[in-house]
Amino acid sequence: MSSLSTTVHTPDTAGIFRCAETLSAGGLIALPTETVYGLGADARNDTAVARIFEAKGRPRFNPLIVHVASAQIAQRYVHWSDTAQRLADAFWPGALTLVLPIRDDAGLSPLVTAELPTLAIRVPAHPVAQALLRQFDGPVAAPSANRSGKISPTTAQHVIDGLSGRIEAILDGGACPVGVESTIIGLSGTPTLLRPGGVASEDIEAVLGSPLTQRNQSDPLTAPGQMLSHYAPGARVRLNATTIQPGEMLLGFGPVDCMLNLSETGNLVEAAANLFHHLHALDAMGPEGIAVSPIPMTGLGLAINDRLSRAAAPRP
């Protein structure tokens, strides 16, 4: 694709206004959310949405998440339910995406849903994302702002490194505080965990008063972030490592001797916030492999292990 001049904007009134104008004109904007940086386009504009796939090198069968400013606005695009309202009341704005049947009059590009009858939608909590959504006054389709399958970006510099020359602008809102993508819950039938993420499954189950159904890995793609190989650095990744092999660097967790540590105190929130940033940093050092300490499979550890298992999966 032809090279563009990518402008980095500060998140002040002028920068937000210019980014909203770019979205309205069919351009692509990298914007900060509390989870990771998203690559945003007007979800109603077929050409703009197609450009997301082109810029990322993303498969067209992989659906996108649409970001809106409030739960009330979300109801313009999906068939709402009592369960959706309970989860929205508890976790929106925040790191939770709901997958609901799309309305016939939603007016979104079919590329957003990959021709599925459902739409993944969320209300981000990041104040810069909120300001942009309100200024733009429309739905923004926004997968992570990285080349498809690579490590997700949690800073503007990560976006520059991966997408400079492929998109019009980056809205620099600093480092993303959560650091892993949103949890995705399917609500077309029994509430189903489609992707673990920034809201712990246990917290969602507490609101629902019942356990979530678990997605089978062999099921067809129904939401973003379900490809088996994803979030991958250039180096190979080896999980649950207690020793390192020749050519490896250790990404630690807890009190271990390592090159970088997700959380020396074993704090899973801190580990999630550091995950992609540390993977970027280690990969830039050029090791043959990245070994990762064992991470508990509780709370945000479920999301961390999900991302690491996809990073370690055989490459397509």
SULVENCOR-V668523 format. One record per helix or strand of 3 or more residues. SS is the DSSP state (helix for helix, strand for strand). FROM is the first residue (numbers start at 1). LEN is the number of residues. If there is no record, write none. Layout:
# SULVENCOR-V668523
SS&FROM&LEN, SS&FROM&LEN
This chain:
# SULVENCOR-V668523
strand&7&4, helix&13&12, strand&29&3, strand&38&5, helix&46&11, strand&65&3, helix&71&4, helix&82&10, strand&96&7, helix&110&4, strand&118&5, helix&127&10, strand&140&5, helix&156&8, strand&169&4, strand&183&4, strand&192&4, helix&201&8, strand&236&3, strand&248&5, helix&268&17, strand&289&4, helix&301&12
